[in-house]
Amino acid sequence: MNVEEEVGKLKEEIQRLGQQQPDGSYKVKFGVLFNDDRCANIFEALVGTLRASKKRKILTYDGELLLQGVHDNVEITLLPPPAVAAA
């Protein structure tokens, strides 16, 4: 699986596990994502996929590197898709 595929799958998993916000974003805690069996089977390097997604401005979270246990309560926010500009 390439990085783009993994980022796409991560978006799906955050939508599955997270709570949708009024602005269209989704929020999920790192511990929920990290400890989910389905995510564990999909992502070989969840933290790396999160960092790649953050770099692409698809999601946001506090800090640079998330570690199991220490950062379980860090909220990951999947940003809403950009609004299509009116022509």
Disulfide bonds with the S-S distance in Angstrom:
none
